[in-house]
Amino acid sequence: MLFACHLEARLPEANLARAYHVVVSEDLFGQYTVDVTFGRIGTRGTVKRCSVTEIGAVRAKLRQVLKRRMTAPRRLGVAYHCRSVFDPQGWLAEDGLELIAA
């Protein structure tokens, strides 16, 4: 596993409880996969998988996914909060992305 984060957005008065998981890993054939799981907290959720060959494309997909989550206060009325993050290579800092710790 190269990167993983778990984000949650909760707004009880609007019955909003969303979970978002992003995992970046490398398979046995040298391909990189970006797995995005999202849905209501407490459910299995929907999984979308993107497979790419270059690390640059992985980082671009990760930036795209996380930047969309950062627009949640405007779209949903509540921000996603970071419940856990695994970023040993410091991709978030290099890309200037900052997750709100809860």
Backbone as a ProteinNet text record, in pm:
[ID]
protein_1_A
[PRIMARY]
MLFACHLEARLPEANLARAYHVVVSEDLFGQYTVDVTFGRIGTRGTVKRCSVTEIGAVRAKLRQVLKRRMTAPRRLGVAYHCRSVFDPQGWLAEDGLELIAA
[TERTIARY]
84.6	0	89.4	59.3	137.7	72.3	-60.5	-134	-271.8	-323.5	-460.2	-512.1	-640.5	-703.1	-851.4	-904.1	-1045	-1103.3	-1205.8	-1269.3	-1416.1	-1469	-1610.3	-1669.1	-1794.4	-1870.7	-2001	-2028.8	-2150.9	-2222.2	-2351.8	-2438.4	-2572.4	-2587.2	-2706.8	-2838.5	-2841.8	-2968.1	-3014.9	-2924.7	-2960.4	-2959.5	-2942.3	-2936	-2825.8	-2712.7	-2600.5	-2490.2	-2448.7	-2340.2	-2267.4	-2161.6	-2090.1	-1949.2	-1907.1	-1771.3	-1702.6	-1572.1	-1493.7	-1357.9	-1321	-1191.8	-1115.9	-988.4	-903.3	-779.7	-751.1	-633.9	-558.3	-428.6	-341	-245.2	-237.7	-148.9	-89.9	7.1	72.1	45.3	5.9	-23	101.8	87.2	200.3	261.5	188.9	235.8	293.1	307.4	363.4	262.9	135.6	29.4	-9.3	-46.7	-94.9	-247.3	-308.6	-453.9	-492.8	-595.6	-653.9	-796	-821.9	-953.9	-1023.2	-1140.6	-1220.1	-1350.7	-1375.3	-1498.9	-1575	-1702.5	-1782.1	-1924.5	-1989.6	-2129	-2166.2	-2283.2	-2331.7	-2251.3	-2220.8	-2148	-2230.4	-2165	-2231.3	-2276.5	-2260.3	-2295.2	-2168.5	-2185.1	-2069.7	-2011.6	-2095.2	-2049.6	-2025.5	-1995.9	-1966.2	-1815.9	-1758	-1614.1	-1589.4	-1500.1	-1453.7	-1303.3	-1255.7	-1113.2	-1058.6	-944.9	-875.7	-737.1	-700	-570.6	-485.8	-364.1	-274.6	-133.2	-49.1	87.4	191.3	160	259.1	219.7	319.5	295	242.9	281.3	231.3	79.8	28	-116.6	-187.5	-122.1	-178.2	-191.2	-85.4	-86.9	-190.6	-206.5	-307.3	-447.5	-474.3	-605.5	-630.8	-529.3	-541.9	-572.8	-502.5	-529.8	-672.8	-716.9	-852.1	-956.7	-939.3	-1035.7	-1038.9	-923.4	-918.9	-962.6	-931	-975.5	-1127.3	-1188.9	-1335.4	-1394.8	-1332.4	-1380.4	-1365.5	-1266.7	-1245.2	-1350.7	-1430.3	-1537.5	-1668	-1664.9	-1786.1	-1857	-1788.3	-1862.6	-1955.2	-1912.4	-1994.9	-2109.5	-2081.7	-2182.2	-2277.4	-2223.1	-2301.6	-2338.3	-2259.5	-2281.9	-2197.9	-2111.7	-2022.3	-1895.5	-1782.2	-1654.3	-1630.2	-1551.1	-1502.6	-1388.9	-1388.4	-1281.7	-1201	-1072	-981.5	-982.7	-1023.4	-1022.9	-890	-828.7	-696.3	-629.9	-498.9	-422.5	-291.3	-252.9	-125.7	-59.6	42	108.6	259.5	326.4	469.4	557.5	511	592.5	565.6	473	446.4	379.5	294.2	227.4	137.3	67.8	-23.6	51.3	162.1	240.9	300.4	348.6	407.9	304.7	181.6	77.1	2.9	42.1	-21.3	-162.3	-193.1	-325.9	-321.2	-423.3	-429.3	-565.4	-565.4	-688.8	-719.4	-845.2	-887.4	-890.8	-810.7	-806.9	-924.3	-980	-1095	-1056.5
-117.1	0	123.7	214.9	337.1	456.9	455	565.8	515.4	567	535.3	648.4	679.7	775.3	742.3	777.2	754.8	889.6	933.8	1062.2	1040.1	1127	1120.9	1261.5	1270.3	1395.3	1363.1	1436.2	1413.6	1545.1	1543.1	1656.3	1597.2	1568.2	1496.9	1566.3	1698.7	1767.8	1753.8	1721.3	1699	1549.8	1462.9	1318	1280.3	1348.6	1325.8	1254.5	1138.9	1061.9	988.9	1048.8	992.9	949.9	839.2	787.8	782.2	802.7	804.7	743.1	636.7	570.8	575.3	609.9	609.8	526.9	427.4	341.2	332.9	358.8	345.8	231	136.2	21.5	-21.2	-109.3	-163.1	-312.6	-365.3	-507.8	-586.8	-716.5	-803.9	-779.8	-715.9	-692.6	-552.4	-476.4	-342.4	-235	-269	-171.7	-106.5	19.1	90.4	93.7	78.8	87.2	193.2	268.4	366	317.5	271.8	225	333.8	372.6	473.2	407	404.3	347.8	460.9	473	582.2	535.3	602.5	572	619.3	580.7	616.9	541.1	606.7	542.2	423.4	309.6	189	95.9	137.9	51.3	4.5	-92.3	-145.8	-42.9	37.8	143.2	95.5	189.4	165.5	175.9	83.9	84.1	116.8	211.7	242.4	222.5	149.3	117.7	173.2	238.4	293.3	228.9	171.6	105.8	182.7	219.5	296.4	239.4	275.5	222.6	318.9	448	547.5	612.3	637.8	696.9	840.5	910.2	1045.8	1048.4	949.2	939.6	905.3	826.8	793	918.9	997.5	1120.7	1219.3	1226.9	1316.1	1270.9	1141.1	1089.1	1115.7	1095.5	1120.9	1267.5	1358.3	1501.7	1533.8	1477.9	1502.8	1458.7	1338.9	1284.3	1368.2	1400.8	1474.6	1620.3	1682.4	1820.6	1828.4	1726.8	1724.2	1713.6	1636	1623.4	1754.7	1835.2	1962.2	2066.4	2042.3	2135.3	2098.4	2000.3	1953.4	2061.9	2151.3	2252.7	2336.5	2366.9	2445.6	2361.1	2234.1	2147.7	2083.8	2037.4	1961	2039.3	2141.3	2216.4	2168.8	2071.3	2019.9	1966.8	1980.8	1935.4	1788.6	1724.7	1590	1604	1517.8	1516.3	1389	1401.9	1288.7	1204.2	1080.1	987.8	914.4	884.1	821.9	847.9	852.2	871.3	794.3	730.6	660.9	719.2	802.8	873.2	874.7	758.3	753	832	857	926.9	1076.9	1124.9	1267.6	1329.7	1254.8	1306.9	1424.8	1420.6	1530.2	1661.6	1659.2	1780.5	1831	1739.6	1779.5	1844.8	1797.9	1852.6	1969.9	2006.7	2119.9	2091.1	1963.6	1924.6	1908.9	1960.5	1952.9	1897.1	1784.4	1724.5	1772.1	1800.9	1847.8	1729.1	1734	1625.2	1636.7	1521.6	1521.1	1455.3
0	0	0	-92.6	-105.4	-37.5	-29.9	29.6	69.9	180	221.6	309	293.7	383.8	398.2	512.8	543.8	584.4	511.4	536.2	571.8	656.9	693.9	697.9	655.8	664.5	736.7	845.4	923.4	947.7	924.2	953.6	996.9	1129	1177.3	1144.9	1151.7	1126.2	981.2	892.2	751.7	716.9	818.1	799.2	700.3	710.6	622.1	699.3	651	712.8	601.2	550	435.3	472.8	413.5	432.5	296.5	297	174.6	205.6	134.7	153.1	20.9	27.9	-90.3	-57.1	-141.9	-122.4	-253.9	-248.6	-364.5	-336.5	-429.3	-410.4	-544.4	-535.8	-655	-658.5	-775.1	-783.5	-823.3	-839.3	-869.1	-1006.4	-1095.4	-1231.4	-1251.4	-1143.6	-1152	-1187.8	-1195.2	-1220.4	-1088.4	-1094.3	-976.6	-980	-865.9	-857.2	-755.7	-790.9	-699.7	-673.3	-551.3	-511.1	-430.9	-474.6	-405.4	-362.6	-231.8	-177.1	-110.2	-144.4	-87.8	-64.2	28.7	58.1	196.7	239.5	372.2	477.4	588.6	697.7	746.8	762.7	809.9	698.9	572.4	460.3	390.4	301.6	229.5	133.5	76	-13.7	-155.7	-240.6	-381	-400.4	-479	-504.5	-650.2	-673.2	-808	-809.9	-910.5	-920.7	-1050.7	-1038.9	-1154.5	-1158.1	-1271.4	-1284	-1385.2	-1344.9	-1431.9	-1423.1	-1520.4	-1524.3	-1470.6	-1465.4	-1423.4	-1290.8	-1209.2	-1077.1	-1091	-1197	-1219.4	-1238.5	-1309	-1329.2	-1198.9	-1115	-983.6	-899.5	-896.8	-817.7	-870.2	-1001.7	-1060.4	-1020.6	-1024.9	-985.4	-836.8	-754.3	-610.4	-583.6	-651.2	-637.8	-678.8	-790.5	-839.5	-737.2	-683	-586.4	-458.9	-404.1	-277.5	-293.2	-405.4	-426.6	-435.9	-491.8	-498.4	-357.2	-270.2	-132.4	-57.7	-93.6	-25	-58.7	-162.4	-197.1	-126.4	-39.2	29.8	111.4	181.1	258.1	170.7	51.9	-40	-95.9	-126.3	-188.1	-87.4	26.7	124.1	249.5	280.2	402.1	518.3	495.3	598.9	531.8	601.5	547.6	579.5	495.3	525.7	625.9	725.6	825.1	808.6	824	808.3	935.8	924	1037.9	1047.8	933.5	934.2	799.2	802.6	679	688.9	577.8	564.8	440.9	461.9	352.8	377.4	367.1	399.6	303.4	181.9	83.2	80.1	162	173.4	52.2	-16.4	-135.6	-104.1	8.5	43.1	57.4	130	150.9	19.6	-63.6	-191.8	-282.8	-277.4	-363.9	-299.5	-178.2	-110.1	-61.8	-40.3	7.5	158.3	224.2	368.5	409.5	479.7	524.9	665.7	694.1	825	920.6	1025.5	1122.2	1217.8	1250.7	1343.2	1472.6
[MASK]
++++++++++++++++++++++++++++++++++++++++++++++++++++++++++++++++++++++++++++++++++++++++++++++++++++++

